[in-house]
Every structure is written in structure tokens, then in C-alpha cells.
Amino acid sequence: MKPGQMVNCIPGVQAMSLKRNFLQTWQQAYGEAAFGYIPRSYLLPQQYWLWRSHLLASGSPDDAKWVLKANIHR
């Protein structure tokens, strides 16, 4: 960089700053161990069947609460 230039974006930072990319990065790097650090998460609709099987296996009640976060901002 030259003196006086400013940085608008750091390439690759989206892997940690966007929810979807953050989850994918952690799952790829740590696999199941990722969920020792972050809440169990699923990328829907791609991981719908994983989410469903976890829901059924955990015996979650029908009124269990889940958080659904959209990847769309503003």
C-alpha cells in the first residue's frame, strides 16, 4: 500500500464475519468439535435432514424453541 491509501475490505475476512460463512468455516475446520465452542447450528435448507435427525434423536418437545437467522442483511 502507498501512504494515504485506505483499506475498505480485507480479502477473506467474510469467513469469520458473516454468520453462514462463519459456521461453514468452523464446521470444515473442526467438524463435530466445533459445537464445543459455538451452539449447534445447521445451514438450512442444505442441512435440513441433519437438523431433523438431531431434533428427533434429542427427544426435543414439540414446543422446543429454535432460532432461525436469515443471511440477508438490511
C-alpha positions as CSV (number, residue, x, y, z in Angstrom):
1,M,0.0,0.0,0.0
2,K,1.0,3.5,-0.6
3,P,1.0,6.3,2.0
4,G,-2.5,7.8,2.3
5,Q,-4.3,4.7,0.9
6,M,-7.1,3.2,3.0
7,V,-8.4,-0.3,3.3
8,N,-12.1,-0.9,2.5
9,C,-12.2,-4.7,2.8
10,I,-9.7,-7.3,3.9
11,P,-10.0,-10.3,1.5
12,G,-11.2,-13.5,3.2
13,V,-12.5,-11.8,6.3
14,Q,-16.0,-12.8,5.4
15,A,-15.1,-16.3,6.6
16,M,-15.4,-15.0,10.1
17,S,-17.7,-12.0,9.9
18,L,-20.8,-13.4,8.1
19,K,-22.9,-15.9,10.1
20,R,-23.2,-18.5,7.3
21,N,-19.6,-18.4,6.3
22,F,-18.5,-18.5,10.0
23,L,-20.5,-21.7,10.6
24,Q,-19.2,-23.3,7.4
25,T,-15.6,-22.4,8.3
26,W,-15.9,-23.8,11.8
27,Q,-17.6,-27.0,10.6
28,Q,-15.0,-27.6,8.0
29,A,-12.1,-26.9,10.4
30,Y,-13.3,-28.7,13.5
31,G,-16.2,-30.9,12.4
32,E,-18.3,-32.0,15.4
33,A,-15.8,-30.5,17.8
34,A,-16.9,-27.0,16.6
35,F,-20.0,-27.3,18.7
36,G,-18.0,-27.4,21.9
37,Y,-17.3,-23.7,21.2
38,I,-20.4,-22.5,19.3
39,P,-24.1,-23.5,19.6
40,R,-25.2,-26.4,17.5
41,S,-26.2,-24.9,14.2
42,Y,-27.4,-26.0,10.8
43,L,-27.3,-24.4,7.4
44,L,-30.8,-24.7,6.0
45,P,-32.1,-25.9,3.6
46,Q,-28.8,-27.8,2.8
47,Q,-28.6,-29.4,6.2
48,Y,-32.3,-29.9,6.8
49,W,-32.0,-33.7,7.2
50,L,-29.2,-33.4,9.7
51,W,-31.2,-30.9,11.7
52,R,-34.3,-33.1,11.5
53,S,-32.4,-36.2,12.6
54,H,-30.9,-34.3,15.5
55,L,-34.3,-33.0,16.5
56,L,-35.8,-36.4,16.5
57,A,-32.9,-38.1,18.3
58,S,-32.7,-35.5,21.0
59,G,-36.3,-36.0,22.0
60,S,-36.9,-32.3,21.8
61,P,-40.5,-31.5,22.8
62,D,-42.9,-30.2,20.2
63,D,-42.8,-26.8,21.7
64,A,-38.9,-26.6,21.7
65,K,-37.6,-23.1,20.8
66,W,-35.3,-22.7,17.8
67,V,-33.6,-19.6,16.4
68,L,-33.8,-19.0,12.7
69,K,-31.4,-16.4,11.4
70,A,-31.6,-15.1,7.8
71,N,-28.4,-14.5,5.9
72,I,-29.9,-11.3,4.4
73,H,-28.8,-8.0,5.9
74,R,-30.5,-4.7,5.9
